[in-house]
Amino acid sequence: MLTLPIKRKWFDMIASGEKLEEYRALTHYYIVRIKNAQRFKADGKWQFYVILRAGYNKNSPMMAIQCWEDTGEGKPEWGAEPGEKYIRLHITWKHEIKYGTPLTEFSIVQMGKKDGGVT
């Protein structure tokens, strides 16, 4: 499963529902990792799961997100540089993860079903 570290500021904005997209550089590194994510059809779009971690520490807060991706310019108020193209991860569901929770694709799907976020 794809795990992406992000700054705490962006993590908190996603957790609160204020930030609805996460951006990644349009590089071979991210293109390959995102394209290799296991996908499923939800709400008419091919979506996938990502784990977001607030920093690099193993004890950092984490959240599972369900998202779909495209490319384009991002919003500066959400961390994008004006005029820069990104891989945009459009977040359709999120679930904060308690420290120590085992993370598998199955466990994330179960979280989503419990929250009503996975279709």
PyMOL commands that set and color helices and strands:
alter all, ss='L'
color gray80, all
select helices_A, chain A and resi 8-16+28-35+76-78+105-115
alter helices_A, ss='H'
color red, helices_A
select strands_A, chain A and resi 2-6+21-25+40-42+45-54+62-73+85-97
alter strands_A, ss='S'
color yellow, strands_A
deselect
rebuild
show_as cartoon
